[in-house]
Amino acid sequence: MCEKRISNEGLDNETIREFYNLAVYDYERGTEIDELKLILYDYEDKEMYLECAGIKLAIEYIEFIILIELIKYKNNIDDNERD
């Protein structure tokens, strides 16, 4: 729902950037992605769309980085099995 209410400002918007940074920081400090999603839903319910846009971008970034790390790990295992 966030993306329907927000223009393509992305991280150029101060509020979006602030909540993106806070969500990434929280994740680095041990907050699980599922917990970040609950926070996102809470902001959506309160119709705080800039805030939830920042959190949503952070979740997408984190999931992308995790996927890259999994691919690198899998490729490393495959390379070791060939040796």
N, C-alpha and C positions, 0 to 999 in steps of 0.2 A: 504494500500500500504506500510506503514512503515514496517510491519513485514516481508514483502518479501525482503527488502533490508538490514535488520539488523540480525546479528546472535543472538544467545541466550544469549547475554551478560547481558541483563536486567539492573538492577540497579548497576551492577558491573562497568558499563561504566560511567565515570564521567559526560559526557555530558547528557546522558539519565537521570542519577540521578538528575542533576542540573535542568533540565527542568521538571522532575516529581515534584520535590520539589517546583519549582516556580508555577506550575499549581495548586498544592494542596493549596499553600499559597494564590494564587489569588482567588480560590474558597472560602477559609475560610474568605477572605476579601470582598466577595460579588459578585464575577464574576459568572455568570450563566454557567451551563454546555453547553448550546447552544453556548455561546460566546467562551468557551474553544474549542469547536468543530470547530468554524470558524477560530480560531487561528491555530488549528491543520491543517486544509485544506490549510491555507496560507503557512505553513512550508512545507507541501507536494508539493504544487505548486513550491516552491523554491528548491525542492529536498534536503531539510535539514532533512534527515531521522533520524539521531540520536535525534535531537530536537523533531521531531514529535513522535518518539517512546516514549520519556519521557512523553509528554503530553498525548498520548494515554493511557499509563499505569495509569496515574493519573485519567483520565476520567473513566477508567474501575474500579479503586479502589473506586472512589467517588460513582459511580452508584451501586457498590456492597454494600457499607456502607448504602446508601439510602434504598436499597432493604432489608437489614437486619433490619433497623429501622422500615420500614413499616410492616414487618412480626412480629416484637416484638409488635408494636402498635396494629395490628390486633389480635394477640394472647391475649393481655391484654384486649381488648374489649370483645373478646369471653369469657375469664375467668370471667369478671365482669357480663356478661349476665347470666352465669350459677349460680351465687350466689343469 
